[in-house]
Amino acid sequence: MRRTSVSLPSKSTSHDPHEKLARYSNSGANESAASKLEKSKNARMTQSQRSRYLKTGGILLFVVFLFYYLSPSSTQVPSTVGGAVEGAVQGTVDTVKSGSNDGQSPSDSTYGTTKCSKSYSKSKPIVQYAIMIDAGSTGSRVHVYKFNNCGPTPELESEEFKMTEKKEGGSGLSSYGSDAEGAAKSLDMLMDVAVKTVPDALKSCTPVAVKATAGLRKLGPELSNNILKAVRTRLETVYPFAVVSDEKGGVQVMDGTDEGVYAWITTNFLLGNIGGPAPGDTAAVFDLGGGSTQVVFEPKFKLPEKMAEGDHKYKLTFGGRDFELYQHSHLGYGLMAARETIHKTLIDDIHAANPSDLSWTASPIINPCIAPGMNRSVDIAFDEKHPLRAKLGEKNEFVMKGPSSPSPAQCRKLAEKMLYKEAECKVAPCSFNGVHQPSLEKTFQHEDVYTFSYFFDRTDPLGMPESFTLREMHDLTSQVCGGESHWDMFTSIPDAIKELRDRPEWCLDLNFMMALLHTGYEMPIDREVKIAKKLKGNELGWSLGASLPLLEAGSGWKCRVKEIS
């Protein structure tokens, strides 16, 4: 990451206030001997006094210099006229006018840190804030980060987190469709958290960015662009923060590549694997969202082998180290997307076996991914080319019913079917759907594997520890898919039985996750994985990794200053 160097302001030097001017002149030819003697004595006294005063003044100047040099450099402000008079002139009004301090925050000692008394870099304030909004497919979330610059790499001190309230059909930006204004206003409750968290003196130099993920990508370019424009307008006109420019991805549909890499940065930054002086192993990240899933890791090859060229190869420099990462974002393989695909695959299989008979559509459909004794109503959408669209319409509701006896293997077969393991692999080896991926078994044998988002949400409530093997996850899946008669093991876990009863698709979710990790990514069955929602009290995911670059100069934002009215 680039750093700029800004010199400390020059300090003017004043004359010694104790220095005295000569009181007597040498004129007068007829002075008496006594007078001359007296003048000589006075001259010696004046010289002695002057010497003492100069020494005293020098010591005072030296003390002032030491105080100035050792004091915290936390009083930097934007180098603009508006910034210089901000707070000193009455009758000012906020505008969208930008200061010239690109990517730098002012700081005040009152909003400092207990970690140090001085910023490591003279070009940075001692404290900076950053606001990141994760506009996901199922809801939006705000992260308000506070960093200090006590060391060469920013240190995360605290995080405020809030998400939109859950509602039927989702509460993400994409759920508003053509109502762009409604989508923009849905972020107000999140921005209120930012307004309350960031000190008033730092608001105008705190960057804010909004990054939407798979949900908005699937909405289409026209509707998604309208929503993004409405969001930017609202942020710029209603709130006091510095909105990151479009050129730097301030309000955008984030590319899946960036989503995965930012999540990798977040995880390894919080673990202390990157950003420090000593090189070490890094952890792999597997993120399961609603609409897509990402994998990022740093493979290790035995010479002369190396990573194949392609879009999957990502070169990253962070904290003075270079990394060569493998990354891929699988769109359509998030958990909510997988549910839809698996249900639709079952419908297609039944229709293919009985193309002329539609009587089955009026009765509950036996679904091996629903636990015995449970049922679930689902809406299945048919595209224009689907043979059932002409007979059932664009969308039809089906009732899915669990089988009389547990069928986890049959469910897993449905899940594996959507992975298309038989697809052509143009650059070997491949994970699934013809996508190249270095073998985890060969190039990532012993390093940590972190899984989060829905991986965490579907295992932690059922009592799974922070670290477990895929074999143990397989055993958990079998118990869940067995139905309530097999749930005795969950009675001691708070709210576990209630969660299972309220989510008939829990069996489906676990089977898809198992299929994705073991069959899709080809992770060995006895490989240990870690689940986490937070590390060191901070949320995992891509948002922190995307926020760290905003602390640097040239990151696409400028301080908003006040215009004198």
C-alpha positions as CSV (number, residue, x, y, z in Angstrom):
1,M,0.0,0.0,0.0
2,R,1.3,3.5,-0.8
3,R,2.1,6.0,1.8
4,T,2.7,9.6,1.4
5,S,5.2,11.6,3.4
6,V,4.2,15.0,4.8
7,S,6.7,17.1,6.7
8,L,5.8,18.6,10.1
9,P,5.0,22.3,9.9
10,S,7.9,24.6,10.3
11,K,8.1,26.4,13.6
12,S,9.1,30.1,13.7
13,T,11.7,31.2,16.2
14,S,11.2,34.4,18.2
15,H,13.8,36.6,19.8
16,D,14.7,36.2,23.4
17,P,12.1,38.4,25.3
18,H,14.7,38.9,28.1
19,E,17.4,40.3,25.9
20,K,18.2,44.0,26.8
21,L,19.5,46.6,24.5
22,A,22.6,48.8,25.4
23,R,21.5,51.8,27.5
24,Y,24.7,53.9,27.2
25,S,26.5,55.4,24.3
26,N,30.2,56.1,24.0
27,S,29.8,59.7,23.0
28,G,31.2,62.6,25.1
29,A,34.8,63.7,25.0
30,N,35.0,65.5,28.3
31,E,33.8,62.7,30.6
32,S,35.4,62.5,34.1
33,A,37.6,59.6,35.1
34,A,35.0,58.5,37.7
35,S,32.4,58.6,35.0
36,K,34.5,56.5,32.7
37,L,35.1,54.0,35.5
38,E,31.4,53.8,36.3
39,K,30.6,53.2,32.6
40,S,33.2,50.5,32.4
41,K,31.7,48.7,35.4
42,N,28.2,49.0,34.0
43,A,29.4,47.6,30.6
44,R,30.8,44.6,32.4
45,M,27.5,44.1,34.3
46,T,25.5,44.4,31.1
47,Q,27.7,41.9,29.3
48,S,27.3,39.4,32.2
49,Q,23.6,39.9,32.4
50,R,23.3,39.5,28.6
51,S,25.2,36.2,28.8
52,R,22.9,34.9,31.6
53,Y,19.8,35.9,29.7
54,L,21.0,34.3,26.5
55,K,21.7,31.0,28.3
56,T,18.3,31.1,29.9
57,G,16.6,31.8,26.6
58,G,18.5,29.0,24.9
59,I,17.4,26.5,27.5
60,L,13.8,27.7,27.2
61,L,13.9,27.3,23.4
62,F,15.4,23.8,23.7
63,V,12.6,22.8,26.1
64,V,10.0,24.1,23.8
65,F,11.5,22.3,20.9
66,L,11.6,19.0,22.8
67,F,7.9,19.5,23.8
68,Y,6.9,20.2,20.2
69,Y,8.9,17.3,18.8
70,L,7.7,14.7,21.3
71,S,4.0,15.7,21.4
72,P,1.5,13.5,19.5
73,S,1.1,14.4,15.9
74,S,-2.7,14.3,16.2
75,T,-3.6,17.8,15.4
76,Q,-3.3,17.5,11.6
77,V,-6.2,19.2,9.7
78,P,-7.0,19.4,6.0
79,S,-4.7,21.9,4.4
80,T,-7.5,24.1,2.9
81,V,-8.7,27.5,3.7
82,G,-12.1,26.1,4.7
83,G,-10.4,23.6,7.0
84,A,-8.2,26.3,8.6
85,V,-11.2,28.4,9.7
86,E,-13.5,25.5,10.4
87,G,-15.0,25.9,13.9
88,A,-13.6,29.4,14.3
89,V,-16.2,31.2,12.2
90,Q,-19.9,31.3,13.1
91,G,-22.6,30.7,10.5
92,T,-21.1,27.9,8.5
93,V,-23.0,25.3,6.5
94,D,-22.1,21.8,5.3
95,T,-21.6,21.4,1.5
96,V,-20.4,18.7,-0.8
97,K,-17.3,20.8,-1.4
98,S,-14.1,18.7,-1.1
99,G,-10.9,19.6,0.7
100,S,-7.5,18.9,-0.8
101,N,-6.4,16.4,1.7
102,D,-7.0,13.3,-0.4
103,G,-7.6,10.2,1.7
104,Q,-6.4,11.7,5.0
105,S,-8.4,12.3,8.2
106,P,-7.9,15.1,10.6
107,S,-7.5,14.1,14.2
108,D,-7.8,15.7,17.5
109,S,-6.2,14.7,20.8
110,T,-9.7,14.4,22.3
111,Y,-10.5,11.6,19.9
112,G,-7.2,9.8,20.2
113,T,-6.1,6.4,21.4
114,T,-4.7,4.9,24.6
115,K,-2.4,2.7,22.5
116,C,0.2,5.4,21.8
117,S,0.8,9.2,22.0
118,K,2.0,9.7,18.4
119,S,1.3,8.5,14.9
120,Y,3.9,6.2,13.4
121,S,3.7,8.2,10.2
122,K,3.9,11.9,10.0
123,S,1.6,11.8,7.0
124,K,-1.2,10.1,9.0
125,P,-3.3,11.2,12.0
126,I,-3.2,9.1,15.1
127,V,-6.8,7.9,14.6
128,Q,-9.0,7.2,11.5
129,Y,-12.5,5.9,11.0
130,A,-13.9,4.1,8.0
131,I,-17.6,3.1,7.2
132,M,-18.4,0.1,5.0
133,I,-21.9,-1.0,4.0
134,D,-22.2,-4.6,2.9
135,A,-25.3,-4.7,0.7
136,G,-25.8,-8.4,0.5
137,S,-28.5,-10.5,-1.1
138,T,-30.5,-11.2,2.1
139,G,-29.8,-7.8,3.9
140,S,-27.5,-4.9,4.3
141,R,-25.0,-4.4,7.1
142,V,-22.9,-1.5,8.3
143,H,-19.4,-1.7,9.7
144,V,-18.0,1.4,11.4
145,Y,-14.3,0.8,12.1
146,K,-11.9,2.8,14.3
147,F,-8.2,2.4,13.6
148,N,-5.1,3.8,15.2
149,N,-1.8,4.5,13.3
150,C,0.5,3.7,16.2
151,G,2.5,1.2,14.0
152,P,3.5,0.8,10.4
153,T,0.2,-1.1,9.7
154,P,-3.1,0.3,11.0
155,E,-4.5,-1.4,14.1
156,L,-8.2,-2.0,14.4
157,E,-9.4,-0.8,17.8
158,S,-13.1,-1.2,17.6
159,E,-16.1,-2.0,15.3
160,E,-19.7,-1.1,15.4
161,F,-22.0,-3.5,13.5
162,K,-25.7,-3.4,12.6
163,M,-27.8,-5.1,9.9
164,T,-31.2,-4.3,8.4
165,E,-34.2,-6.1,9.9
166,K,-35.1,-9.4,8.4
167,K,-38.3,-9.6,6.4
168,E,-40.0,-12.0,4.0
169,G,-38.2,-11.9,0.6
170,G,-35.1,-10.3,2.1
171,S,-34.2,-6.8,3.2
172,G,-31.2,-6.3,0.8
173,L,-31.1,-3.6,-1.9
174,S,-32.1,-6.0,-4.5
175,S,-35.4,-6.8,-2.7
176,Y,-36.7,-3.3,-3.7
177,G,-36.5,-3.9,-7.4
178,S,-37.6,-0.8,-9.3
179,D,-38.0,1.3,-6.1
180,A,-34.6,2.8,-6.1
181,E,-35.5,5.5,-3.5
182,G,-36.9,2.9,-1.2
183,A,-33.7,0.9,-1.5
184,A,-31.6,4.0,-0.7
185,K,-33.7,4.9,2.4
186,S,-33.4,1.4,3.7
187,L,-29.8,2.2,4.6
188,D,-30.8,5.1,6.9
189,M,-31.0,2.9,10.0
190,L,-27.4,1.8,9.3
191,M,-26.1,5.3,8.7
192,D,-27.6,6.4,11.9
193,V,-25.2,4.0,13.7
194,A,-22.3,5.7,11.8
195,V,-23.5,9.2,12.8
196,K,-23.7,8.2,16.5
197,T,-20.3,6.4,16.4
198,V,-17.9,8.8,14.6
199,P,-17.0,11.9,16.6
200,D,-18.4,15.1,15.0
201,A,-14.9,16.5,14.5
202,L,-13.9,13.5,12.3
203,K,-17.1,13.0,10.3
204,S,-16.2,15.1,7.3
205,C,-12.9,13.2,6.9
206,T,-14.4,9.7,7.4
207,P,-14.8,7.7,4.1
208,V,-18.0,5.7,3.4
209,A,-18.4,3.1,0.7
210,V,-21.3,0.8,-0.3
211,K,-20.5,-2.5,-2.0
212,A,-23.3,-4.8,-3.2
213,T,-22.8,-8.5,-3.8
214,A,-24.5,-11.3,-5.7
215,G,-28.1,-10.2,-5.1
216,L,-27.7,-7.0,-6.9
217,R,-25.6,-8.6,-9.6
218,K,-28.6,-10.9,-10.5
219,L,-31.0,-8.0,-10.6
220,G,-29.7,-6.8,-14.0
221,P,-27.7,-3.7,-15.0
222,E,-30.5,-1.2,-15.4
223,L,-32.3,-1.7,-12.1
224,S,-29.0,-2.1,-10.1
225,N,-27.6,1.1,-11.6
226,N,-30.7,3.0,-10.6
227,I,-30.4,1.8,-7.1
228,L,-26.7,2.6,-6.8
229,K,-27.3,6.2,-8.1
230,A,-30.1,6.7,-5.6
231,V,-27.8,5.4,-2.8
232,R,-24.9,7.7,-3.7
233,T,-27.2,10.8,-4.0
234,R,-28.7,10.1,-0.5
235,L,-25.3,9.6,1.1
236,E,-23.9,12.8,-0.4
237,T,-26.9,15.0,0.4
238,V,-28.1,13.6,3.8
239,Y,-24.9,12.6,5.6
240,P,-21.7,14.4,6.5
241,F,-19.2,11.7,5.5
242,A,-16.9,11.6,2.5
243,V,-18.3,9.3,-0.1
244,V,-15.7,7.3,-2.1
245,S,-15.6,8.1,-5.8
246,D,-17.1,5.9,-8.5
247,E,-13.6,5.5,-10.0
248,K,-12.5,3.8,-6.8
249,G,-15.7,1.7,-6.3
250,G,-17.4,3.9,-3.8
251,V,-20.9,2.7,-4.5
252,Q,-20.8,-0.3,-6.7
253,V,-21.7,-3.9,-7.4
254,M,-18.5,-5.6,-6.2
255,D,-16.8,-8.1,-8.3
256,G,-16.7,-11.6,-6.9
257,T,-12.9,-11.6,-7.2
258,D,-12.6,-8.6,-4.8
259,E,-15.1,-10.1,-2.4
260,G,-13.0,-13.2,-1.9
261,V,-9.7,-11.4,-1.7
262,Y,-11.0,-8.8,0.8
263,A,-12.3,-11.7,3.0
264,W,-8.9,-13.3,2.9
265,I,-7.2,-10.0,3.9
266,T,-9.7,-9.6,6.8
267,T,-9.1,-13.0,8.2
268,N,-5.3,-13.0,7.9
269,F,-5.1,-9.4,9.2
270,L,-7.1,-10.3,12.3
271,L,-5.1,-13.5,12.8
272,G,-1.8,-11.4,12.6
273,N,-0.6,-13.5,9.6
274,I,-0.2,-10.4,7.4
275,G,0.7,-6.8,8.2
276,G,3.5,-7.8,10.6
277,P,7.2,-7.9,10.1
278,A,7.6,-11.7,10.2
279,P,6.5,-13.8,7.2
280,G,4.4,-16.9,8.1
281,D,1.7,-19.2,6.8
282,T,-1.6,-17.7,5.8
283,A,-5.1,-19.2,6.2
284,A,-7.5,-20.2,3.5
285,V,-11.0,-18.7,3.5
286,F,-14.2,-20.2,2.3
287,D,-17.1,-17.8,2.3
288,L,-20.7,-18.9,1.7
289,G,-23.1,-16.1,1.0
290,G,-26.7,-16.2,-0.2
291,G,-26.0,-15.9,-3.9
292,S,-22.4,-16.9,-4.3
293,T,-19.4,-18.6,-2.6
294,Q,-15.8,-17.7,-2.6
295,V,-12.5,-19.5,-2.1
296,V,-9.1,-17.8,-1.6
297,F,-5.9,-19.4,-0.5
298,E,-2.1,-19.1,-1.0
299,P,-1.1,-22.4,-2.6
300,K,2.4,-23.8,-2.1
301,F,3.9,-25.6,-5.1
302,K,6.9,-27.9,-5.3
303,L,9.5,-26.5,-7.7
304,P,9.4,-26.3,-10.7
305,E,5.6,-26.3,-10.5
306,K,3.8,-23.0,-10.3
307,M,0.2,-21.7,-10.5
308,A,-1.4,-21.7,-13.9
309,E,-2.0,-18.3,-15.5
310,G,-5.6,-17.0,-15.6
311,D,-8.2,-14.8,-13.9
312,H,-7.9,-17.0,-10.8
313,K,-4.4,-15.8,-10.1
314,Y,-4.4,-12.7,-7.9
315,K,-1.2,-10.8,-7.0
316,L,-1.5,-8.8,-3.8
317,T,0.9,-6.6,-1.9
318,F,0.1,-5.9,1.7
319,G,2.2,-4.7,4.6
320,G,5.3,-4.8,2.6
321,R,4.9,-8.5,1.5
322,D,3.9,-9.9,-1.9
323,F,1.3,-12.7,-2.1
324,E,0.3,-14.9,-5.1
325,L,-3.3,-16.1,-4.3
326,Y,-5.7,-18.4,-5.9
327,Q,-9.2,-17.0,-5.9
328,H,-12.6,-17.8,-7.5
329,S,-16.1,-16.6,-6.9
330,H,-18.8,-19.2,-7.9
331,L,-21.9,-17.2,-8.7
332,G,-25.1,-19.1,-8.2
333,Y,-23.6,-21.3,-5.5
334,G,-24.6,-19.3,-2.5
335,L,-26.9,-21.1,0.0
336,M,-30.1,-19.4,-1.0
337,A,-29.3,-19.9,-4.7
338,A,-28.5,-23.6,-4.0
339,R,-31.8,-24.1,-2.3
340,E,-33.6,-22.8,-5.3
341,T,-31.5,-24.9,-7.7
342,I,-31.9,-28.2,-5.7
343,H,-35.7,-27.8,-5.4
344,K,-35.9,-27.0,-9.1
345,T,-33.7,-30.0,-10.0
346,L,-36.1,-32.3,-8.1
347,I,-39.0,-30.8,-10.1
348,D,-37.2,-31.2,-13.4
349,D,-36.4,-34.9,-12.5
350,I,-40.0,-35.7,-11.7
351,H,-41.2,-33.9,-14.9
352,A,-38.7,-35.7,-17.0
353,A,-40.0,-39.0,-15.8
354,N,-43.6,-38.0,-16.4
355,P,-43.6,-35.4,-19.1
356,S,-47.3,-35.8,-20.1
357,D,-48.7,-36.2,-16.5
358,L,-48.9,-33.2,-14.3
359,S,-51.2,-34.6,-11.6
360,W,-48.2,-34.7,-9.3
361,T,-48.1,-30.9,-9.1
362,A,-51.3,-30.9,-7.1
363,S,-49.9,-33.1,-4.3
364,P,-47.0,-32.7,-1.8
365,I,-43.7,-33.7,-3.4
366,I,-41.5,-36.1,-1.5
367,N,-38.1,-34.3,-1.1
368,P,-35.2,-36.2,0.4
369,C,-33.7,-32.8,1.5
370,I,-36.6,-32.2,3.9
371,A,-36.4,-34.0,7.2
372,P,-39.1,-36.7,7.9
373,G,-42.3,-35.3,9.3
374,M,-41.7,-31.8,8.0
375,N,-42.8,-29.9,4.9
376,R,-42.0,-26.6,3.2
377,S,-43.8,-24.5,0.6
378,V,-41.5,-23.1,-2.1
379,D,-41.9,-20.9,-5.2
380,I,-40.2,-22.2,-8.3
381,A,-39.6,-19.8,-11.2
382,F,-39.5,-21.1,-14.8
383,D,-37.6,-19.3,-17.5
384,E,-39.1,-18.8,-21.0
385,K,-37.6,-22.0,-22.4
386,H,-38.7,-24.2,-19.6
387,P,-41.4,-26.8,-20.7
388,L,-43.4,-26.2,-17.5
389,R,-43.8,-22.5,-18.0
390,A,-46.6,-22.9,-20.6
391,K,-48.5,-25.2,-18.4
392,L,-47.9,-23.8,-14.9
393,G,-47.0,-20.1,-15.6
394,E,-43.9,-18.1,-14.8
395,K,-43.9,-19.1,-11.2
396,N,-45.6,-21.9,-9.3
397,E,-45.9,-22.9,-5.6
398,F,-45.0,-26.4,-4.7
399,V,-45.3,-28.2,-1.3
400,M,-42.1,-30.1,-0.4
401,K,-42.6,-33.0,2.1
402,G,-40.0,-35.0,3.9
403,P,-39.8,-38.8,3.2
404,S,-41.0,-41.4,5.7
405,S,-37.5,-42.4,6.5
406,P,-34.2,-40.4,6.5
407,S,-32.6,-40.0,3.0
408,P,-29.4,-37.9,3.5
409,A,-27.6,-39.8,0.7
410,Q,-30.3,-39.0,-1.8
411,C,-30.3,-35.4,-0.8
412,R,-26.5,-35.2,-1.2
413,K,-26.9,-36.6,-4.7
414,L,-29.2,-33.8,-5.6
415,A,-26.7,-31.3,-4.2
416,E,-23.8,-32.9,-6.0
417,K,-25.7,-32.8,-9.3
418,M,-25.6,-29.0,-9.4
419,L,-21.8,-29.0,-9.1
420,Y,-21.3,-30.4,-12.6
421,K,-18.2,-32.4,-11.7
422,E,-18.3,-34.0,-15.2
423,A,-17.9,-30.6,-16.9
424,E,-14.9,-30.2,-19.2
425,C,-11.7,-29.1,-17.3
426,K,-9.7,-27.1,-19.7
427,V,-6.9,-26.2,-17.2
428,A,-6.4,-29.1,-14.8
429,P,-7.0,-29.7,-12.0
430,C,-10.5,-28.4,-11.5
431,S,-12.9,-28.1,-8.5
432,F,-16.4,-28.1,-10.1
433,N,-18.3,-26.8,-13.1
434,G,-15.0,-26.8,-15.1
435,V,-13.3,-24.2,-12.9
436,H,-9.5,-24.6,-12.4
437,Q,-8.3,-24.9,-8.8
438,P,-4.9,-26.1,-7.4
439,S,-5.4,-29.2,-5.3
440,L,-6.0,-28.5,-1.7
441,E,-4.6,-31.9,-0.8
442,K,-1.3,-31.1,-2.6
443,T,-0.8,-27.4,-2.3
444,F,-2.5,-26.5,1.0
445,Q,-1.9,-29.6,3.2
446,H,-1.5,-28.3,6.8
447,E,-2.5,-24.6,6.9
448,D,-5.6,-23.3,8.6
449,V,-9.0,-23.3,6.8
450,Y,-11.5,-20.8,7.9
451,T,-15.2,-21.0,6.8
452,F,-17.7,-18.3,7.7
453,S,-21.1,-16.7,6.9
454,Y,-23.6,-19.5,6.3
455,F,-21.0,-22.2,7.1
456,F,-21.0,-20.7,10.6
457,D,-24.8,-20.0,10.8
458,R,-25.7,-23.6,10.0
459,T,-23.2,-25.4,12.3
460,D,-22.6,-23.2,15.4
461,P,-26.3,-23.2,16.5
462,L,-26.2,-27.0,16.6
463,G,-23.3,-27.1,19.0
464,M,-20.4,-27.7,16.6
465,P,-17.0,-26.5,18.1
466,E,-14.8,-23.9,16.6
467,S,-12.8,-26.6,14.8
468,F,-14.0,-29.9,13.4
469,T,-13.4,-32.3,10.5
470,L,-15.6,-32.9,7.5
471,R,-16.3,-36.4,8.7
472,E,-17.8,-34.9,11.9
473,M,-19.8,-32.5,9.7
474,H,-21.0,-35.5,7.7
475,D,-22.2,-37.2,11.0
476,L,-24.0,-34.0,12.0
477,T,-25.8,-33.9,8.6
478,S,-27.0,-37.5,9.1
479,Q,-28.5,-36.7,12.5
480,V,-30.3,-33.6,11.3
481,C,-31.7,-35.3,8.2
482,G,-33.0,-38.1,10.5
483,G,-35.8,-36.0,11.7
484,E,-37.0,-35.1,15.2
485,S,-36.7,-38.7,16.4
486,H,-32.9,-38.4,15.9
487,W,-32.6,-35.0,17.6
488,D,-32.1,-36.1,21.2
489,M,-28.4,-35.1,20.9
490,F,-29.5,-31.5,20.5
491,T,-31.7,-31.2,23.6
492,S,-28.9,-29.8,25.8
493,I,-28.0,-27.1,23.2
494,P,-30.0,-23.9,23.8
495,D,-32.6,-23.2,21.1
496,A,-31.2,-25.9,18.8
497,I,-34.4,-27.9,18.6
498,K,-36.4,-24.8,18.0
499,E,-34.0,-23.8,15.2
500,L,-34.4,-27.2,13.5
501,R,-38.2,-27.1,13.8
502,D,-38.4,-23.6,12.3
503,R,-36.1,-24.4,9.3
504,P,-37.3,-27.5,7.4
505,E,-34.4,-27.0,4.9
506,W,-31.7,-27.5,7.5
507,C,-31.0,-30.9,6.1
508,L,-30.7,-29.5,2.6
509,D,-28.4,-26.7,3.8
510,L,-25.9,-29.1,5.5
511,N,-25.9,-31.5,2.6
512,F,-25.1,-28.7,0.2
513,M,-22.3,-27.4,2.4
514,M,-20.9,-31.0,2.7
515,A,-21.1,-31.5,-1.0
516,L,-19.5,-28.2,-1.8
517,L,-16.5,-28.7,0.5
518,H,-15.8,-32.4,0.0
519,T,-17.1,-33.1,-3.5
520,G,-16.8,-29.6,-5.0
521,Y,-13.6,-28.2,-3.6
522,E,-12.2,-31.8,-3.0
523,M,-11.3,-31.2,0.6
524,P,-10.2,-34.5,2.3
525,I,-12.9,-36.0,4.6
526,D,-10.6,-35.8,7.6
527,R,-9.4,-32.3,6.9
528,E,-10.0,-30.0,9.9
529,V,-11.9,-26.7,9.2
530,K,-12.6,-23.8,11.5
531,I,-15.9,-21.9,11.7
532,A,-16.0,-18.3,12.9
533,K,-18.2,-15.3,12.9
534,K,-15.8,-13.0,14.7
535,L,-12.1,-12.9,15.4
536,K,-10.8,-10.9,18.3
537,G,-14.3,-9.4,18.6
538,N,-14.5,-8.3,14.9
539,E,-16.8,-9.5,12.2
540,L,-15.3,-11.8,9.6
541,G,-16.1,-11.3,5.9
542,W,-14.8,-9.0,3.2
543,S,-15.8,-5.6,4.7
544,L,-12.7,-5.0,6.8
545,G,-10.4,-6.0,4.0
546,A,-12.1,-3.5,1.7
547,S,-11.9,-0.8,4.4
548,L,-8.2,-1.0,5.0
549,P,-7.2,0.6,1.6
550,L,-9.4,3.6,2.4
551,L,-7.0,4.7,5.0
552,E,-4.4,5.4,2.4
553,A,-3.9,8.5,0.3
554,G,-5.3,8.3,-3.2
555,S,-8.1,5.9,-2.2
556,G,-10.8,8.0,-4.0
557,W,-12.1,10.4,-1.4
558,K,-11.5,13.9,0.0
559,C,-12.5,15.5,3.2
560,R,-15.7,17.4,3.1
561,V,-15.2,20.9,4.5
562,K,-17.6,23.6,5.6
563,E,-18.2,26.6,3.4
564,I,-18.4,30.0,5.0
565,S,-21.9,31.5,4.5
